[in-house]
Amino acid sequence: MASSQVVKVLIVDDDVLTRRIYRTMLFRFGFEITEAGDGKSAVNQFLTGNEYDLILMDNDMPSMDGVEATRTLRGMGIPAKIIAITADANSRGAFLDAGADEFLLKPVNFTVLTDILKAFNFLN
């Protein structure tokens, strides 16, 4: 995928600094990056016709948390890979049950994120 088209990523986190950190990590790969401040905004991205290959999803956010957003997106038939990235270790089961493809605990470093991107074939 990464060699034939630009990977479109949606970063979903209510913390501006966290979104900036993920954006900085992903920028070097040439990915097209969009940000959303909560789960409801993430769902609205898809409702307005946007498509993404990868979603980095926080859990504890206003309007709609990450588990509910993940469940909603899967219910809409969204095939994007969803990586839950949260400080709440107890939400692992809920995220995976909702349809997340991977669960990571914050803070996530560049090496861990790169390994996941390679495992999902977003990087060669």
Secondary structure as the mmCIF struct_conf table of DSSP 4:
data_model
#
loop_
_struct_conf.conf_type_id
_struct_conf.id
_struct_conf.beg_label_comp_id
_struct_conf.beg_label_asym_id
_struct_conf.beg_label_seq_id
_struct_conf.end_label_comp_id
_struct_conf.end_label_asym_id
_struct_conf.end_label_seq_id
TURN_TY1_P TURN_TY1_P1 ALA A 2 SER A 4
BEND BEND1 GLN A 5 GLN A 5
HELX_LH_PP_P HELX_LH_PP_P1 VAL A 6 VAL A 7
STRN STRN1 LYS A 8 VAL A 12
BEND BEND2 ASP A 14 ASP A 14
HELX_RH_AL_P HELX_RH_AL_P1 VAL A 16 PHE A 27
TURN_TY1_P TURN_TY1_P2 ARG A 28 GLY A 30
STRN STRN2 GLU A 32 ALA A 36
BEND BEND3 GLY A 37 ASP A 38
HELX_RH_AL_P HELX_RH_AL_P2 GLY A 39 LEU A 47
TURN_TY1_P TURN_TY1_P3 THR A 48 GLY A 49
BEND BEND4 ASP A 53 ASP A 53
STRN STRN3 LEU A 54 MET A 57
BEND BEND5 ASN A 59 ASP A 60
BEND BEND6 PRO A 62 MET A 64
HELX_RH_AL_P HELX_RH_AL_P3 GLY A 66 GLY A 75
TURN_TY1_P TURN_TY1_P4 MET A 76 GLY A 77
BEND BEND7 ALA A 80 ALA A 80
STRN STRN4 LYS A 81 THR A 86
BEND BEND8 ALA A 87 ALA A 87
HELX_RH_3T_P HELX_RH_3T_P1 ALA A 89 SER A 91
HELX_RH_AL_P HELX_RH_AL_P4 ARG A 92 ALA A 98
TURN_TY1_P TURN_TY1_P5 GLY A 99 GLY A 99
BEND BEND9 ASP A 101 ASP A 101
STRN STRN5 GLU A 102 LEU A 105
BEND BEND10 LYS A 106 PRO A 107
HELX_LH_PP_P HELX_LH_PP_P2 VAL A 108 ASN A 109
HELX_RH_AL_P HELX_RH_AL_P5 PHE A 110 ALA A 119
TURN_TY1_P TURN_TY1_P6 PHE A 120 ASN A 121
BEND BEND11 PHE A 122 PHE A 122
#
